[in-house]
Amino acid sequence: MVVTYCPLCASGAVYSRDLDGQVLLFGNTSALYQSDVVMYDHQTGPYWFQVIGEAIVGPATGSRLTLLPSMTTPWAAWTRLHPDTMVLERPGSGARYRRDDFLGYEDSVNEGRFAFPVTESKLDSRLQAGDKVLAVEVRGDHKAYALNGMLEEAINDTVGDQEILVIVRPEGPTGAAYSRTLGDRTLIFTLSDRVLKDVETQSSWDDSGRAVSGPLAGSQLKPVPSRSPGNEE
């Protein structure tokens, strides 16, 4: 896998590095496209648009990397779910994780002041340009869920032919997507007083899609491929 992130548009996405049987090694070109990081792969040389994982220059132009499930959430919330997590860190660089060099940039974007060019036709007025969303992808079908604001939601929805659950919490903000199908049934979820439950059995679930109490304790929902880009992408 390759874990990618662009601070200019707060876009995080995880992809498989396997393209048609060839495992690619990625780097950063230091170029930008639509104010987003442009990657390259060492094997074939094309440039890749980070936020959608598509080759935009070179012999593989038009090819897309396979999006993998991921979750966007604050570190404190992540470590509550996965306390044994290790952090990738270069020696002496720990302080960089505690500093946000782009603090306040979202406000500039919302006012139409992009640091680098963005094609006007790519903007969408249904949300502010700097709003964060969780974008879910199911076999070519896409749907975005707004993460901004102070709402806490369990969204029962359908994307393509997949019945999904989207968990939204204001901290971070947090966004995660899972299949609602467990075995031979499709569950419906509610979120109240920070507790996520399924209607059918009243089992309680955590944000990693794992049942922590009730009749379904120990069950695990299958995560759905998603990315967390800013609206302008």
C-alpha positions as CSV (number, residue, x, y, z in Angstrom):
1,M,0.0,0.0,0.0
2,V,0.9,3.7,-0.3
3,V,-0.4,6.1,2.3
4,T,-0.7,9.6,0.8
5,Y,-1.5,13.1,2.1
6,C,-1.6,16.6,0.8
7,P,-1.7,19.4,3.5
8,L,-2.9,22.0,0.9
9,C,-6.3,20.3,0.6
10,A,-6.1,18.0,3.7
11,S,-6.6,15.0,1.4
12,G,-5.6,11.6,2.8
13,A,-6.0,8.5,0.8
14,V,-4.5,4.9,0.9
15,Y,-4.0,2.9,-2.3
16,S,-2.8,-0.5,-3.3
17,R,0.6,-0.2,-5.0
18,D,-0.2,-3.2,-7.2
19,L,-1.1,-2.0,-10.8
20,D,-1.8,-4.8,-13.2
21,G,0.5,-7.2,-11.4
22,Q,3.4,-4.7,-11.0
23,V,4.2,-3.3,-7.5
24,L,5.0,0.4,-7.8
25,L,7.2,2.6,-5.5
26,F,5.9,6.1,-5.2
27,G,7.6,9.5,-4.6
28,N,6.6,13.2,-4.5
29,T,7.3,15.2,-7.6
30,S,7.0,18.5,-5.7
31,A,4.6,19.6,-8.5
32,L,0.9,20.4,-7.9
33,Y,-2.3,19.8,-9.9
34,Q,-5.5,21.4,-8.8
35,S,-3.6,22.6,-5.7
36,D,-2.9,18.9,-4.8
37,V,0.2,16.8,-4.5
38,V,1.4,15.1,-7.7
39,M,3.1,11.7,-7.1
40,Y,5.3,9.7,-9.5
41,D,6.2,6.0,-9.5
42,H,9.8,4.9,-9.9
43,Q,9.0,2.0,-12.3
44,T,7.2,3.6,-15.2
45,G,7.6,7.3,-14.5
46,P,4.0,8.7,-14.9
47,Y,2.7,11.5,-12.7
48,W,-0.2,10.6,-10.4
49,F,-3.0,12.9,-9.1
50,Q,-2.9,12.1,-5.4
51,V,-6.5,12.7,-4.4
52,I,-8.0,10.3,-6.9
53,G,-5.0,8.0,-7.6
54,E,-5.1,8.6,-11.3
55,A,-2.1,8.8,-13.7
56,I,-2.3,12.2,-15.5
57,V,1.1,12.2,-17.4
58,G,3.0,9.4,-19.0
59,P,2.4,5.9,-20.5
60,A,-0.1,4.9,-17.8
61,T,-2.3,8.0,-18.2
62,G,-5.9,7.2,-17.3
63,S,-4.9,4.3,-15.1
64,R,-6.2,4.4,-11.5
65,L,-4.9,2.9,-8.3
66,T,-7.2,0.7,-6.2
67,L,-8.5,2.7,-3.3
68,L,-8.3,1.0,0.1
69,P,-10.3,1.5,3.3
70,S,-9.0,4.2,5.7
71,M,-10.2,6.3,8.5
72,T,-9.6,10.0,9.4
73,T,-9.6,10.7,13.1
74,P,-7.6,12.5,15.8
75,W,-4.6,10.6,17.3
76,A,-6.2,10.4,20.7
77,A,-9.3,8.7,19.3
78,W,-7.2,6.3,17.2
79,T,-5.1,5.2,20.1
80,R,-8.2,4.5,22.2
81,L,-9.2,2.0,19.5
82,H,-5.7,0.8,18.8
83,P,-3.5,1.4,21.9
84,D,-0.5,-0.6,20.5
85,T,-0.1,1.6,17.4
86,M,3.4,2.6,16.5
87,V,4.3,6.0,14.9
88,L,6.5,6.3,11.8
89,E,9.0,9.0,12.8
90,R,12.4,10.2,11.6
91,P,14.9,10.8,14.3
92,G,14.5,14.2,15.9
93,S,11.3,15.0,13.8
94,G,8.7,14.3,16.5
95,A,7.9,18.0,17.0
96,R,6.6,18.3,13.4
97,Y,3.6,16.1,14.3
98,R,2.6,18.7,16.9
99,R,2.8,21.7,14.5
100,D,0.3,22.6,11.9
101,D,2.0,24.7,9.2
102,F,-1.4,25.2,7.4
103,L,-3.4,26.4,10.4
104,G,-5.9,28.9,9.1
105,Y,-5.5,28.0,5.5
106,E,-9.0,26.5,5.4
107,D,-10.4,30.0,6.0
108,S,-8.4,31.4,3.1
109,V,-9.7,28.7,0.8
110,N,-13.3,29.3,1.9
111,E,-12.8,32.9,0.8
112,G,-11.6,31.8,-2.6
113,R,-7.9,32.6,-1.9
114,F,-6.1,29.4,-3.0
115,A,-2.3,29.4,-2.7
116,F,-2.1,27.6,-6.1
117,P,-4.4,27.5,-9.1
118,V,-7.6,25.5,-9.1
119,T,-9.8,25.2,-12.2
120,E,-13.0,27.2,-11.6
121,S,-15.2,24.4,-13.1
122,K,-13.8,22.0,-10.4
123,L,-15.4,24.0,-7.6
124,D,-18.8,23.0,-6.2
125,S,-21.0,25.5,-4.3
126,R,-22.9,22.9,-2.4
127,L,-20.2,23.0,0.3
128,Q,-17.5,25.6,1.1
129,A,-14.3,25.0,-0.8
130,G,-12.4,24.2,2.4
131,D,-15.0,21.8,4.0
132,K,-13.7,18.4,4.8
133,V,-15.6,15.4,3.5
134,L,-15.4,11.6,3.6
135,A,-15.6,10.3,0.1
136,V,-16.8,6.7,-0.3
137,E,-16.1,4.6,-3.4
138,V,-17.8,1.3,-4.3
139,R,-16.9,-0.2,-7.6
140,G,-16.9,3.1,-9.4
141,D,-19.8,4.7,-7.6
142,H,-18.9,7.7,-5.4
143,K,-20.6,9.6,-2.6
144,A,-19.3,12.3,-0.3
145,Y,-20.3,13.0,3.3
146,A,-19.6,16.4,5.0
147,L,-17.5,16.2,8.1
148,N,-17.5,19.8,9.1
149,G,-19.7,21.1,11.9
150,M,-20.5,19.8,15.4
151,L,-22.9,17.0,14.4
152,E,-22.5,13.4,15.5
153,E,-24.1,11.0,13.1
154,A,-24.6,7.4,12.1
155,I,-25.6,7.6,8.4
156,N,-27.3,4.5,7.0
157,D,-27.0,4.7,3.2
158,T,-26.5,2.9,0.0
159,V,-23.6,3.5,-2.5
160,G,-23.9,1.5,-5.7
161,D,-25.0,-1.9,-4.6
162,Q,-23.5,-1.6,-1.1
163,E,-25.5,-0.9,2.1
164,I,-23.1,1.2,4.2
165,L,-22.7,2.9,7.5
166,V,-20.9,6.2,7.8
167,I,-19.8,7.3,11.2
168,V,-19.3,11.1,11.7
169,R,-18.0,12.7,14.9
170,P,-17.0,16.3,15.5
171,E,-13.6,15.5,17.0
172,G,-11.0,15.9,14.4
173,P,-13.4,15.6,12.6
174,T,-13.8,11.8,12.4
175,G,-15.1,9.9,9.5
176,A,-15.3,6.1,8.8
177,A,-17.3,3.9,6.4
178,Y,-18.3,0.3,6.7
179,S,-20.6,-2.3,5.1
180,R,-23.8,-2.7,7.0
181,T,-24.1,-6.3,5.9
182,L,-23.0,-8.8,8.5
183,G,-23.5,-12.5,7.5
184,D,-27.0,-12.9,6.0
185,R,-28.5,-9.6,7.4
186,T,-28.2,-5.9,6.9
187,L,-28.0,-3.9,10.1
188,I,-29.4,-0.4,10.8
189,F,-27.4,1.8,13.2
190,T,-28.1,4.7,15.6
191,L,-25.8,7.0,17.4
192,S,-26.9,8.6,20.6
193,D,-24.9,10.0,23.6
194,R,-21.8,9.0,21.8
195,V,-22.8,5.3,21.8
196,L,-23.2,3.5,18.4
197,K,-25.7,0.6,18.4
198,D,-27.5,-1.6,15.8
199,V,-31.3,-1.5,16.0
200,E,-31.7,-5.3,15.5
201,T,-29.7,-6.5,18.5
202,Q,-28.8,-3.3,20.5
203,S,-25.2,-4.4,20.5
204,S,-22.7,-1.5,21.0
205,W,-20.0,-0.8,18.4
206,D,-16.8,1.3,18.4
207,D,-15.6,3.5,15.6
208,S,-13.4,0.8,14.1
209,G,-16.6,-1.2,13.2
210,R,-16.2,-3.7,16.0
211,A,-19.0,-4.8,18.3
212,V,-17.8,-4.4,21.9
213,S,-20.9,-5.6,23.8
214,G,-24.2,-7.3,23.3
215,P,-25.3,-10.3,21.3
216,L,-22.9,-9.4,18.4
217,A,-19.8,-8.8,20.6
218,G,-16.7,-9.6,18.7
219,S,-18.2,-9.1,15.3
220,Q,-16.4,-6.9,12.8
221,L,-18.0,-4.8,10.0
222,K,-16.1,-4.8,6.7
223,P,-14.5,-1.3,6.0
224,V,-15.4,0.4,2.7
225,P,-12.8,2.2,0.6
226,S,-12.9,5.9,1.3
227,R,-10.7,9.0,1.2
228,S,-10.8,12.3,3.1
229,P,-10.3,15.1,0.6
230,G,-11.3,18.8,0.8
231,N,-14.4,19.7,-1.2
232,E,-12.5,21.6,-3.9
233,E,-11.1,18.4,-5.3
